[in-house]
Amino acid sequence: MRTFPLFAALLVAATALQAQPAPSPVQQTARAVFAELLGINTDHDSGSTTVAAQAVARRLLTAGIPAADVQVLGPAGSRNHNLVARIHGTGARKPLLLLAHLDVVTARPGDWTLPPYQLTEKDGFLYGRGTSDIKDGAAILVAAFIQLHKDGVVPDRDVILALTAGEESSADYSGIDWLLKNHRDLVDAEWCWNVDGGDPELLHGARVARTVQASEKVYATFQFEATGAGGHSSLPTKDSPITRLAAALTRLAAYDFPVHLSEVTRGALAAAARHEPPAVAADLRQVTGAKPDAAAVRRLAARSPFYNAQMRTTCVATQLEGGHAENALPQRAVAKVNCRILPEEAAGDFVLRTLTRVVADPSVKVTIAYAPVPSPASPLHPEIMRPLAAVTAKFWPGVPLVPQMETGATDGAILRNGGIPTYGMSPVFLDVDDTRAHGRDERIIAKEFDTGADYALAMLKAFATRD
């Protein structure tokens, strides 16, 4: 049969469209909410989470959630408020809290190749500030929450949705901390599902792990400060504060904290060995043995910042300030050193003493700028792990559940210290070799976002109801 080129092209296009399944209702809602949230600047410098919270509130009200169960609230005078909404259940069990933060790290449009505060779909990816941290999770939770209501599901527990401010910066306030202290009744729950953590992992295109963040490193910042008398730059001395500070930071960069594996990190590294090349897998097995092999530790640390961060406390200089004029000897030089401390090492002054020893210069003063606040690990209860395993097996058979220690910081630490066990379980698979959170041209894989919306709804129904 002879066909004209245009007709043939249209036939191919129509066939391709027929092969693509129509997006599910929860996928459609998630995409719409995602686009709206990405289009709202919620960075701490110039944005407002209040605007985003109000936008979500309108969607919840339109979906039929009663106005009495949807609140936008925060400290008076702040432009960064939180959203809290509730679906009432039978009360047979204590509530479940769904958590995501609305604020993002500032993006400079000139640094990006695409507009950061706008959803752009290109070559199978979704671009924009917050796509992976974590407006993707926020949008999906909102969509699942709405769909749970639309499907007429009566949960055996209240389901609480909290979208908060201040996770990325404490300069204003922490939204979840404020809610716990001022409106505990609105967010009190048996446990929390936090989408800011536990990213399921893609490695070389394969789904390798459904991670569950049950603990996290402890955030702390230290200050290194060197001072001097100053003077004219034409008469330099050998003990410039900048020079002494630079030497101290060089010693810090060369230092590695000791390896300290917990049950969670040992299990996570052992699981990773199943998907790495033979040489790397062998190193992982040696590291997770009874006595970690020092050479294997060095090779893993050099290969992967992630593996290095799983094995030990890390400290790195992140900000520098020094001198007051180009033609004057500096009178002061300061560095901020950010540490992510293993939970087992966060108590007491272990890190402060270690940094002071590594600096090895009494003229460089080491002090705490942001004190570490340890939080307990959350127990992996069967009531959580069993339904999670069942839903994961339905969507991705054979993908293992892997407990994980978060190397960054999340609001989960605040909740754990507030007596609410918290589990990081993002619904969106991320490529471990393409992590762009806080960076330029942040993106996620479009099809993983869409599938994640269906997955999250199934998870929510499993967590909110008993068979």
Sine and cosine of phi, psi and omega as CSV:
sin_phi,cos_phi,sin_psi,cos_psi,sin_omega,cos_omega
0.00,0.00,0.74,-0.67,-0.01,-1.00
-1.00,-0.01,0.73,-0.68,0.05,-1.00
-0.82,-0.58,0.57,-0.82,0.09,-1.00
-0.97,0.23,0.54,-0.84,-0.07,-1.00
-0.80,0.60,-0.69,0.72,-0.04,-1.00
-0.90,0.44,-0.69,0.73,0.01,-1.00
-0.89,0.46,-0.66,0.75,0.01,-1.00
-0.89,0.46,-0.67,0.74,0.00,-1.00
-0.90,0.44,-0.67,0.74,0.02,-1.00
-0.91,0.41,-0.60,0.80,0.02,-1.00
-0.90,0.44,-0.69,0.73,0.03,-1.00
-0.89,0.46,-0.69,0.72,-0.01,-1.00
-0.90,0.44,-0.67,0.74,0.00,-1.00
-0.90,0.43,-0.64,0.77,0.03,-1.00
-0.89,0.45,-0.66,0.75,0.01,-1.00
-0.90,0.44,-0.65,0.76,0.01,-1.00
-0.91,0.42,-0.63,0.78,0.03,-1.00
-0.90,0.44,-0.51,0.86,-0.04,-1.00
-0.97,0.26,-0.36,0.93,-0.01,-1.00
-1.00,0.07,0.86,-0.51,0.03,-1.00
-0.92,0.40,0.55,-0.83,0.03,-1.00
-0.92,0.39,0.61,-0.79,0.02,-1.00
-0.89,0.47,0.62,-0.79,0.03,-1.00
-0.95,0.32,0.30,-0.96,0.02,-1.00
-0.83,0.55,-0.65,0.76,-0.02,-1.00
-0.94,0.35,-0.54,0.84,0.08,-1.00
-0.91,0.41,-0.68,0.73,0.00,-1.00
-0.88,0.47,-0.71,0.71,0.02,-1.00
-0.90,0.43,-0.68,0.73,-0.02,-1.00
-0.87,0.49,-0.68,0.74,0.02,-1.00
-0.89,0.46,-0.68,0.73,-0.03,-1.00
-0.91,0.41,-0.70,0.72,0.02,-1.00
-0.91,0.42,-0.65,0.76,-0.01,-1.00
-0.86,0.50,-0.74,0.67,0.00,-1.00
-0.88,0.48,-0.65,0.76,-0.01,-1.00
-0.92,0.39,-0.69,0.72,-0.03,-1.00
-0.92,0.40,-0.65,0.76,0.01,-1.00
-0.91,0.40,-0.46,0.89,0.01,-1.00
-0.98,0.18,-0.08,1.00,0.02,-1.00
-0.96,-0.28,0.85,-0.53,0.01,-1.00
-0.96,0.29,0.90,-0.43,0.01,-1.00
-0.87,-0.50,0.39,0.92,0.06,-1.00
-0.96,0.27,0.33,-0.94,-0.11,-0.99
-0.95,0.32,-0.48,0.88,-0.10,-1.00
-0.93,0.38,-0.73,0.69,-0.12,-0.99
-0.66,-0.75,-0.02,1.00,-0.09,-1.00
-1.00,-0.10,-0.17,-0.99,-0.03,-1.00
-0.47,-0.88,0.87,-0.49,0.12,-0.99
-0.96,0.27,-0.36,0.93,0.03,-1.00
-0.86,0.52,-0.69,0.72,0.00,-1.00
-0.87,0.49,-0.68,0.73,0.01,-1.00
-0.92,0.39,-0.68,0.73,0.01,-1.00
-0.88,0.47,-0.65,0.76,0.02,-1.00
-0.92,0.39,-0.59,0.81,0.04,-1.00
-0.90,0.44,-0.68,0.73,0.04,-1.00
-0.92,0.40,-0.65,0.76,0.02,-1.00
-0.84,0.54,-0.67,0.74,0.02,-1.00
-0.88,0.48,-0.65,0.76,0.02,-1.00
-0.91,0.42,-0.65,0.76,0.01,-1.00
-0.90,0.43,-0.68,0.73,0.01,-1.00
-0.90,0.43,-0.66,0.75,0.03,-1.00
-0.89,0.45,-0.54,0.84,0.00,-1.00
-0.97,0.23,-0.12,0.99,0.06,-1.00
0.97,-0.23,0.10,1.00,0.10,-0.99
-0.94,0.35,0.79,-0.61,-0.04,-1.00
-0.86,0.52,0.59,-0.81,-0.04,-1.00
-0.87,0.50,-0.52,0.85,0.01,-1.00
-0.91,0.41,-0.30,0.95,-0.04,-1.00
-0.97,-0.26,0.21,0.98,0.02,-1.00
-0.78,-0.62,0.88,-0.47,-0.03,-1.00
-0.74,-0.67,0.64,-0.77,0.18,-0.98
-0.91,-0.41,0.88,-0.47,-0.14,-0.99
-0.48,-0.88,0.41,-0.91,0.00,-1.00
0.01,-1.00,-0.03,-1.00,-0.02,-1.00
-0.88,0.47,0.58,-0.81,0.04,-1.00
-0.86,0.50,0.71,-0.70,0.03,-1.00
1.00,0.03,-0.18,0.98,0.01,-1.00
-1.00,0.08,0.60,-0.80,0.09,-1.00
-1.00,-0.04,0.16,0.99,-0.04,-1.00
-0.83,-0.56,1.00,0.10,0.02,-1.00
-0.99,-0.12,0.14,-0.99,-0.07,-1.00
-0.90,-0.43,0.37,-0.93,0.15,-0.99
-0.93,-0.36,0.72,-0.70,0.12,-0.99
-0.75,-0.66,0.80,-0.60,0.01,-1.00
-0.71,-0.71,0.35,-0.94,-0.11,-0.99
-0.60,-0.80,0.69,-0.72,0.24,-0.97
-0.95,-0.30,0.83,-0.55,-0.07,-1.00
-0.99,0.16,0.68,-0.73,0.07,-1.00
-0.93,-0.38,-0.28,-0.96,-0.04,-1.00
-0.98,0.20,-0.30,0.95,-0.03,-1.00
0.99,0.10,0.18,0.98,0.02,-1.00
-0.91,0.42,-0.48,0.88,0.07,-1.00
-0.76,-0.64,0.30,-0.95,0.04,-1.00
-0.92,0.39,0.37,-0.93,-0.10,-0.99
-0.88,0.47,0.35,-0.94,0.14,-0.99
-0.94,-0.34,0.75,-0.66,0.02,-1.00
-0.97,-0.23,0.80,-0.60,0.12,-0.99
-0.98,-0.21,0.79,-0.62,-0.14,-0.99
-0.76,-0.65,0.71,-0.70,0.20,-0.98
-0.51,-0.86,0.43,-0.90,0.09,-1.00
-0.97,-0.24,0.53,-0.85,-0.04,-1.00
-1.00,-0.06,-0.39,0.92,-0.06,-1.00
-0.98,0.22,0.42,-0.91,-0.01,-1.00
-0.73,-0.69,0.29,-0.96,0.14,-0.99
-0.96,0.29,0.63,-0.77,-0.03,-1.00
-0.85,0.53,0.69,-0.72,0.09,-1.00
-0.90,-0.44,0.74,-0.68,0.03,-1.00
-1.00,-0.08,0.92,-0.39,-0.07,-1.00
-0.79,0.61,-0.56,0.83,0.00,-1.00
-0.92,0.40,-0.34,0.94,0.01,-1.00
-1.00,0.08,-0.30,0.95,-0.10,-1.00
-0.99,-0.11,0.42,-0.91,0.12,-0.99
-1.00,-0.04,-0.19,0.98,0.05,-1.00
-0.76,-0.65,0.36,-0.93,0.01,-1.00
-0.89,0.46,0.83,-0.55,-0.08,-1.00
-0.95,0.32,-0.55,0.83,-0.07,-1.00
-0.98,-0.19,0.82,0.57,-0.01,-1.00
-0.26,-0.97,0.66,-0.75,0.07,-1.00
-0.98,0.22,0.84,-0.55,0.07,-1.00
-0.82,-0.57,0.83,-0.56,0.09,-1.00
-0.98,-0.19,0.83,-0.56,-0.08,-1.00
-0.48,-0.88,0.80,-0.60,0.09,-1.00
0.80,0.60,0.61,0.80,0.06,-1.00
1.00,0.07,0.09,1.00,0.00,-1.00
-0.88,-0.47,0.40,-0.91,0.13,-0.99
-0.93,-0.37,0.87,-0.48,-0.08,-1.00
-0.96,-0.29,0.49,-0.87,0.11,-0.99
0.51,-0.86,0.43,-0.90,0.03,-1.00
-0.92,0.38,0.85,-0.53,-0.03,-1.00
0.98,-0.17,0.02,1.00,-0.01,-1.00
-0.86,0.51,-0.62,0.78,0.03,-1.00
-0.95,-0.31,-0.23,0.97,-0.07,-1.00
-0.61,-0.79,1.00,-0.01,-0.35,0.94
-0.70,-0.71,0.71,0.70,-0.01,-1.00
-0.93,0.38,-0.35,0.94,0.13,-0.99
-0.89,0.46,-0.76,0.66,0.01,-1.00
-0.91,0.41,-0.63,0.78,0.03,-1.00
-0.88,0.47,-0.73,0.69,-0.01,-1.00
-0.89,0.46,-0.66,0.76,-0.02,-1.00
-0.93,0.37,-0.65,0.76,0.06,-1.00
-0.89,0.47,-0.68,0.74,0.03,-1.00
-0.87,0.50,-0.72,0.69,-0.02,-1.00
-0.90,0.44,-0.67,0.74,0.01,-1.00
-0.92,0.40,-0.64,0.77,0.03,-1.00
-0.87,0.49,-0.73,0.69,0.02,-1.00
-0.89,0.45,-0.70,0.71,-0.06,-1.00
-0.92,0.38,-0.58,0.82,0.07,-1.00
-0.85,0.53,-0.69,0.73,0.02,-1.00
-0.92,0.39,-0.73,0.69,-0.04,-1.00
-0.90,0.43,-0.55,0.84,0.00,-1.00
-0.97,0.25,-0.06,1.00,0.03,-1.00
0.95,0.32,0.35,0.94,0.01,-1.00
-0.95,0.32,0.77,-0.64,0.10,-1.00
-0.97,-0.24,0.98,-0.19,-0.06,-1.00
-0.94,0.34,0.36,-0.93,0.05,-1.00
-1.00,0.02,0.19,0.98,0.07,-1.00
-0.50,-0.87,0.43,-0.90,0.15,-0.99
-0.91,0.42,0.58,-0.81,0.09,-1.00
-0.91,-0.41,0.86,-0.51,-0.06,-1.00
-0.94,-0.34,0.76,-0.66,0.07,-1.00
-0.95,-0.32,0.84,-0.54,0.04,-1.00
-0.82,-0.57,0.87,-0.49,0.10,-0.99
-0.92,-0.40,0.88,-0.47,-0.28,-0.96
-0.88,-0.47,0.19,-0.98,0.03,-1.00
-0.95,-0.32,0.27,-0.96,0.24,-0.97
0.98,0.20,0.20,0.98,0.01,-1.00
-0.96,0.29,-0.60,0.80,-0.06,-1.00
-0.99,0.11,-0.25,0.97,0.00,-1.00
-0.47,-0.88,0.73,-0.68,0.03,-1.00
-1.00,-0.09,0.15,0.99,-0.05,-1.00
-0.91,0.42,-0.52,0.85,0.06,-1.00
-1.00,-0.03,-0.97,0.26,0.07,-1.00
-0.12,-0.99,0.23,-0.97,0.10,-1.00
-1.00,-0.09,0.85,-0.53,-0.05,-1.00
-0.89,0.46,-0.70,0.72,-0.04,-1.00
-0.94,0.34,-0.58,0.82,0.06,-1.00
-0.90,0.43,-0.68,0.73,0.02,-1.00
-0.88,0.47,-0.67,0.74,0.01,-1.00
-0.90,0.43,-0.67,0.74,0.02,-1.00
-0.89,0.46,-0.63,0.77,-0.07,-1.00
-0.98,0.17,-0.50,0.87,-0.12,-0.99
-0.93,-0.37,-0.41,0.91,-0.04,-1.00
-0.60,-0.80,0.79,0.61,-0.05,-1.00
-0.82,0.57,-0.59,0.80,-0.05,-1.00
-0.88,0.47,-0.45,0.89,-0.04,-1.00
-0.97,0.23,-0.45,0.89,-0.10,-1.00
-0.85,-0.52,0.01,1.00,-0.05,-1.00
-0.90,0.43,0.72,-0.69,-0.12,-0.99
-0.45,-0.89,0.29,-0.96,0.08,-1.00
-0.93,0.37,-0.65,0.76,0.08,-1.00
-0.36,-0.93,0.22,-0.98,-0.07,-1.00
-0.85,-0.52,0.71,-0.70,0.18,-0.98
-0.99,-0.16,0.94,-0.33,-0.03,-1.00
-0.96,-0.26,0.86,-0.52,0.00,-1.00
-0.99,0.13,-0.06,1.00,0.02,-1.00
-1.00,-0.02,0.92,0.39,-0.03,-1.00
0.43,-0.90,0.22,-0.97,0.01,-1.00
0.88,0.48,0.73,0.68,0.02,-1.00
-0.93,0.36,0.85,-0.52,0.10,-0.99
-0.89,0.46,0.56,-0.83,-0.27,-0.96
-0.94,-0.35,0.74,-0.67,0.20,-0.98
-0.97,-0.25,0.75,-0.66,0.05,-1.00
-0.76,-0.65,0.89,-0.46,-0.04,-1.00
0.81,0.59,0.62,0.79,0.05,-1.00
1.00,0.08,-0.11,0.99,-0.04,-1.00
-0.97,-0.26,0.62,-0.78,0.09,-1.00
-0.98,0.21,0.90,-0.43,-0.13,-0.99
-0.93,-0.36,-0.33,0.94,-0.06,-1.00
-0.31,-0.95,0.68,-0.74,0.24,-0.97
-0.99,-0.16,1.00,-0.05,-0.09,-1.00
-0.98,0.21,0.48,-0.88,0.05,-1.00
-0.77,-0.64,0.94,-0.33,-0.02,-1.00
-0.98,0.20,0.94,-0.34,-0.03,-1.00
-0.95,-0.32,-0.20,0.98,0.06,-1.00
-0.48,-0.88,0.16,-0.99,0.02,-1.00
-0.47,-0.88,0.41,-0.91,0.09,-1.00
-0.91,0.42,0.32,-0.95,-0.07,-1.00
-0.98,-0.22,0.80,-0.60,-0.04,-1.00
-0.98,0.17,0.71,-0.70,0.09,-1.00
-0.42,-0.91,0.50,-0.87,0.06,-1.00
-0.79,-0.62,0.71,-0.70,0.02,-1.00
-0.89,-0.45,0.42,-0.91,0.03,-1.00
-0.89,-0.45,0.77,-0.64,0.15,-0.99
-0.97,-0.23,0.79,-0.61,-0.05,-1.00
-0.71,-0.71,0.77,-0.63,0.10,-1.00
-0.84,-0.54,0.65,-0.76,-0.01,-1.00
-0.78,-0.62,0.30,-0.95,0.03,-1.00
-0.38,-0.93,0.08,-1.00,-0.06,-1.00
-0.97,0.24,-0.34,0.94,-0.05,-1.00
0.98,0.21,-0.31,-0.95,-0.03,-1.00
0.70,-0.72,-0.18,-0.98,-0.04,-1.00
-0.99,0.15,0.68,-0.74,-0.06,-1.00
-0.92,0.38,-0.25,0.97,0.04,-1.00
-0.98,0.21,-0.14,0.99,0.00,-1.00
-0.81,-0.58,0.91,0.42,-0.09,-1.00
-0.95,0.30,0.42,-0.91,0.11,-0.99
-0.88,-0.47,0.12,-0.99,-0.05,-1.00
-1.00,0.05,-0.08,1.00,-0.09,-1.00
-0.91,-0.42,0.64,0.76,0.05,-1.00
-0.84,0.54,0.68,-0.74,0.07,-1.00
-0.83,0.56,-0.61,0.79,0.01,-1.00
-0.91,0.42,-0.68,0.74,0.00,-1.00
-0.90,0.44,-0.71,0.71,0.00,-1.00
-0.91,0.42,-0.64,0.77,0.03,-1.00
-0.91,0.41,-0.66,0.75,0.02,-1.00
-0.87,0.49,-0.65,0.76,0.02,-1.00
-0.90,0.44,-0.64,0.77,0.02,-1.00
-0.90,0.43,-0.66,0.75,0.00,-1.00
-0.94,0.34,-0.53,0.85,0.07,-1.00
-0.90,0.43,-0.67,0.74,0.05,-1.00
-0.90,0.43,-0.62,0.78,0.05,-1.00
-0.89,0.47,-0.70,0.72,-0.03,-1.00
-0.88,0.47,-0.49,0.87,-0.02,-1.00
-1.00,0.09,-0.16,0.99,-0.10,-0.99
-1.00,-0.08,0.64,-0.76,0.12,-0.99
-0.88,-0.47,0.78,-0.63,0.12,-0.99
-0.91,0.42,0.39,-0.92,-0.02,-1.00
-0.91,0.41,0.45,-0.89,0.06,-1.00
-0.96,0.28,0.72,-0.70,0.00,-1.00
-0.54,-0.84,0.98,-0.21,-0.02,-1.00
-0.99,-0.12,0.68,-0.73,0.11,-0.99
-0.98,-0.18,0.02,-1.00,0.06,-1.00
-0.87,0.50,-0.62,0.78,-0.02,-1.00
-0.93,0.36,-0.76,0.64,-0.05,-1.00
-0.94,0.34,-0.55,0.83,0.05,-1.00
-0.89,0.45,-0.68,0.73,0.02,-1.00
-0.92,0.40,-0.62,0.78,-0.01,-1.00
-0.91,0.41,-0.69,0.73,0.01,-1.00
-0.93,0.36,-0.61,0.79,0.04,-1.00
-0.90,0.44,-0.63,0.77,0.03,-1.00
-0.91,0.41,-0.60,0.80,0.00,-1.00
-0.90,0.45,-0.48,0.88,-0.02,-1.00
-0.88,0.47,-0.41,0.91,-0.04,-1.00
-0.94,0.33,-0.28,0.96,-0.13,-0.99
-0.84,-0.54,0.05,1.00,0.00,-1.00
-0.99,-0.10,0.32,-0.95,0.10,-0.99
-0.84,0.54,0.38,-0.92,-0.12,-0.99
-0.79,0.61,-0.68,0.73,-0.05,-1.00
-0.92,0.40,-0.66,0.75,0.01,-1.00
-0.93,0.36,-0.65,0.76,0.03,-1.00
-0.87,0.49,-0.64,0.77,0.03,-1.00
-0.89,0.45,-0.65,0.76,0.04,-1.00
-0.90,0.44,-0.65,0.76,0.01,-1.00
-0.90,0.44,-0.64,0.77,0.03,-1.00
-0.92,0.39,-0.61,0.79,0.03,-1.00
-0.93,0.37,-0.59,0.80,-0.01,-1.00
-0.94,0.33,-0.57,0.82,-0.06,-1.00
-1.00,0.02,0.09,1.00,0.07,-1.00
-0.96,0.28,-0.05,-1.00,-0.05,-1.00
-0.87,0.50,-0.59,0.81,0.02,-1.00
-0.78,-0.63,0.97,-0.22,-0.06,-1.00
-0.81,0.58,0.72,-0.69,0.02,-1.00
-0.98,0.21,0.81,-0.58,-0.11,-0.99
-0.89,0.46,-0.65,0.76,-0.01,-1.00
-0.92,0.39,-0.63,0.78,0.03,-1.00
-0.91,0.40,-0.62,0.78,0.06,-1.00
-0.86,0.51,-0.72,0.70,-0.02,-1.00
-0.89,0.46,-0.67,0.75,-0.02,-1.00
-0.92,0.39,-0.68,0.74,0.01,-1.00
-0.91,0.41,-0.67,0.75,-0.01,-1.00
-0.89,0.45,-0.63,0.78,0.01,-1.00
-0.95,0.32,-0.51,0.86,-0.05,-1.00
-0.98,0.21,-0.61,0.79,-0.19,-0.98
-0.58,-0.82,0.89,-0.46,0.12,-0.99
-0.85,0.53,-0.51,0.86,0.01,-1.00
-0.91,0.41,-0.74,0.67,0.02,-1.00
-0.89,0.46,-0.65,0.76,0.02,-1.00
-0.86,0.50,-0.69,0.73,-0.04,-1.00
-0.94,0.34,-0.45,0.90,0.06,-1.00
-0.95,0.31,-0.44,0.90,-0.13,-0.99
-1.00,-0.01,-0.37,0.93,-0.17,-0.99
-0.41,-0.91,0.27,-0.96,0.22,-0.98
-0.90,0.43,0.61,-0.79,0.04,-1.00
-0.79,-0.61,0.58,-0.81,0.08,-1.00
-0.68,-0.73,0.72,-0.70,-0.04,-1.00
-0.57,-0.82,0.63,-0.78,0.07,-1.00
-0.94,0.35,0.77,-0.63,-0.04,-1.00
-0.86,-0.51,-0.31,0.95,0.02,-1.00
-0.59,-0.81,0.57,-0.82,0.01,-1.00
-0.74,-0.67,0.58,-0.82,0.08,-1.00
-0.50,-0.86,0.74,-0.67,0.00,-1.00
-0.21,-0.98,0.55,-0.83,0.04,-1.00
0.97,0.24,0.32,-0.95,-0.01,-1.00
-0.75,-0.66,-0.16,0.99,0.05,-1.00
-0.33,-0.94,0.52,-0.85,-0.05,-1.00
-0.95,0.32,-0.30,0.95,-0.01,-1.00
-0.93,-0.36,0.40,0.92,0.02,-1.00
-0.75,-0.66,0.59,-0.81,0.11,-0.99
-0.91,0.41,0.68,-0.73,-0.05,-1.00
-0.91,0.41,0.62,-0.79,0.09,-1.00
-0.99,-0.15,-0.26,0.97,-0.05,-1.00
-0.38,-0.93,0.63,-0.77,0.12,-0.99
-0.66,-0.75,0.73,-0.68,-0.11,-0.99
-0.72,-0.69,0.64,-0.77,0.13,-0.99
-0.78,-0.63,0.64,-0.77,0.17,-0.99
-0.99,-0.11,0.77,-0.64,-0.02,-1.00
-0.89,-0.45,0.92,-0.40,-0.03,-1.00
-1.00,-0.04,0.76,-0.65,-0.02,-1.00
-0.88,-0.48,0.61,-0.79,0.16,-0.99
-0.88,-0.48,0.96,-0.28,-0.25,-0.97
-0.99,-0.17,0.70,-0.71,0.12,-0.99
-0.84,0.54,0.65,-0.76,-0.02,-1.00
-0.80,0.60,-0.57,0.82,-0.04,-1.00
-0.94,0.33,-0.28,0.96,-0.08,-1.00
-0.93,-0.37,0.08,1.00,-0.13,-0.99
-0.99,0.13,-0.39,0.92,-0.03,-1.00
-0.97,0.23,0.47,-0.88,0.04,-1.00
0.95,0.31,-0.39,-0.92,-0.09,-1.00
-0.90,-0.44,0.50,0.87,-0.04,-1.00
-0.84,0.55,-0.75,0.66,-0.07,-1.00
-0.93,0.36,-0.66,0.75,0.04,-1.00
-0.87,0.50,-0.70,0.71,0.01,-1.00
-0.91,0.42,-0.62,0.78,0.00,-1.00
-0.91,0.41,-0.72,0.70,0.01,-1.00
-0.89,0.46,-0.65,0.76,0.03,-1.00
-0.88,0.47,-0.64,0.77,0.02,-1.00
-0.93,0.37,-0.65,0.76,-0.03,-1.00
-0.93,0.37,-0.64,0.77,0.03,-1.00
-0.86,0.50,-0.64,0.77,0.11,-0.99
0.80,0.59,0.61,0.79,0.02,-1.00
-0.50,-0.87,0.96,-0.27,-0.04,-1.00
-0.90,0.44,-0.26,0.96,0.03,-1.00
-0.99,0.14,-0.16,0.99,0.11,-0.99
-0.98,-0.21,0.95,-0.32,-0.08,-1.00
-0.99,0.14,0.78,-0.63,0.01,-1.00
-0.94,-0.35,0.86,-0.51,-0.02,-1.00
-0.71,-0.70,0.25,-0.97,0.03,-1.00
-1.00,0.02,0.84,-0.55,0.05,-1.00
-0.99,-0.11,-0.58,0.81,0.07,-1.00
-0.67,-0.74,0.94,-0.35,-0.16,-0.99
-0.95,0.30,0.61,-0.79,0.06,-1.00
-0.94,0.35,0.63,-0.77,0.06,-1.00
-0.83,-0.57,0.99,-0.12,-0.04,-1.00
-0.90,0.43,0.44,-0.90,0.09,-1.00
-0.68,-0.73,0.53,-0.85,-0.03,-1.00
-0.96,0.28,0.42,-0.91,0.12,-0.99
-0.94,0.33,0.47,-0.88,0.04,-1.00
-1.00,-0.05,0.77,-0.64,-0.03,-1.00
-0.92,0.38,0.59,-0.81,-0.05,-1.00
-1.00,0.03,0.98,0.21,-0.07,-1.00
-0.93,0.37,0.63,-0.78,0.08,-1.00
-0.84,0.54,-0.51,0.86,0.01,-1.00
-0.87,0.49,-0.42,0.91,0.04,-1.00
-0.99,-0.12,-0.71,0.70,-0.12,-0.99
-0.95,0.31,-0.57,0.82,-0.03,-1.00
-0.90,0.43,-0.79,0.61,0.03,-1.00
-0.91,0.42,-0.56,0.83,0.05,-1.00
-0.88,0.47,-0.69,0.72,0.01,-1.00
-0.90,0.44,-0.65,0.76,-0.03,-1.00
-0.91,0.41,-0.70,0.71,-0.01,-1.00
-0.92,0.38,-0.66,0.75,0.01,-1.00
-0.89,0.46,-0.66,0.75,0.01,-1.00
-0.91,0.43,-0.54,0.84,0.03,-1.00
-0.93,0.38,-0.66,0.75,-0.02,-1.00
-0.99,0.13,-0.66,0.75,-0.11,-0.99
-0.67,-0.75,0.98,0.19,-0.04,-1.00
-0.83,0.56,0.71,-0.70,0.06,-1.00
1.00,0.00,-0.18,0.98,0.02,-1.00
-0.98,0.21,0.85,-0.52,-0.09,-1.00
-0.98,0.19,0.46,-0.89,0.18,-0.98
-1.00,0.08,0.79,-0.61,-0.07,-1.00
-0.79,-0.62,0.93,-0.37,0.11,-0.99
-0.87,0.50,0.56,-0.83,-0.12,-0.99
-0.61,-0.79,0.57,-0.82,0.20,-0.98
-0.99,-0.11,0.84,-0.55,0.04,-1.00
-0.95,0.32,0.76,-0.65,0.02,-1.00
-0.99,0.11,-0.37,0.93,0.07,-1.00
-1.00,0.01,-0.36,-0.93,0.00,-1.00
-0.81,-0.58,0.64,-0.77,0.05,-1.00
-0.71,-0.71,0.13,-0.99,0.08,-1.00
-0.94,0.35,-0.15,0.99,0.04,-1.00
-0.86,0.51,-0.56,0.83,0.00,-1.00
-0.89,0.46,-0.65,0.76,0.01,-1.00
-0.91,0.42,-0.68,0.73,0.00,-1.00
-0.92,0.40,-0.66,0.75,0.01,-1.00
-0.88,0.48,-0.68,0.74,0.05,-1.00
-0.93,0.37,-0.33,0.94,0.07,-1.00
-1.00,0.00,0.12,0.99,0.07,-1.00
1.00,0.03,0.22,0.97,0.02,-1.00
-0.91,-0.40,0.97,-0.25,0.05,-1.00
-0.82,0.57,0.67,-0.74,-0.13,-0.99
-0.74,-0.68,0.66,-0.75,-0.07,-1.00
-0.77,-0.64,0.85,-0.52,0.05,-1.00
-0.99,0.15,0.88,-0.47,-0.02,-1.00
-0.58,-0.81,0.98,0.18,0.08,-1.00
-0.91,0.41,0.59,-0.81,0.03,-1.00
-1.00,0.01,-0.01,1.00,-0.14,-0.99
-0.93,-0.37,0.87,-0.49,0.06,-1.00
-0.91,0.41,0.71,-0.70,0.05,-1.00
-0.88,-0.47,0.59,-0.80,0.08,-1.00
-0.97,0.26,0.88,-0.48,-0.07,-1.00
-0.91,0.41,-0.32,0.95,0.02,-1.00
-0.99,-0.11,0.12,0.99,-0.01,-1.00
-0.63,-0.78,0.85,0.52,0.00,-1.00
-1.00,-0.05,0.89,-0.46,-0.11,-0.99
-0.85,-0.53,0.22,0.97,0.03,-1.00
-0.84,0.55,0.70,-0.72,-0.01,-1.00
0.95,0.32,0.00,1.00,-0.10,-1.00
-0.94,-0.35,-0.14,-0.99,-0.03,-1.00
-0.97,0.23,0.60,-0.80,0.05,-1.00
0.78,0.62,0.75,0.66,0.05,-1.00
-0.83,0.55,0.66,-0.75,-0.05,-1.00
-0.38,-0.92,0.30,-0.95,0.16,-0.99
-0.70,-0.71,0.20,-0.98,0.01,-1.00
-0.99,0.14,0.80,-0.60,-0.12,-0.99
-0.86,0.51,-0.73,0.69,-0.06,-1.00
-0.92,0.38,-0.45,0.89,0.04,-1.00
-0.95,0.30,-0.56,0.83,0.09,-1.00
-0.89,0.45,-0.74,0.68,-0.05,-1.00
-0.90,0.44,-0.72,0.70,0.03,-1.00
-0.90,0.44,-0.59,0.81,0.01,-1.00
-0.87,0.49,-0.51,0.86,0.03,-1.00
-0.92,0.40,-0.71,0.71,0.06,-1.00
-0.89,0.45,-0.67,0.74,-0.01,-1.00
-0.89,0.46,-0.69,0.72,-0.02,-1.00
-0.90,0.43,-0.63,0.78,0.04,-1.00
-0.89,0.45,-0.67,0.74,0.04,-1.00
-0.90,0.44,-0.65,0.76,0.06,-1.00
-0.89,0.46,-0.71,0.71,-0.03,-1.00
-0.88,0.48,-0.69,0.72,0.02,-1.00
-0.90,0.43,-0.59,0.81,0.01,-1.00
-0.94,0.34,-0.62,0.79,-0.01,-1.00
-0.97,0.24,-0.48,0.88,-0.14,-0.99
-1.00,-0.08,-0.18,0.98,0.00,-1.00
-0.68,-0.73,0.44,-0.90,0.10,-0.99
-0.97,-0.23,0.63,-0.78,0.05,-1.00
-0.91,0.41,0.00,0.00,0.00,0.00
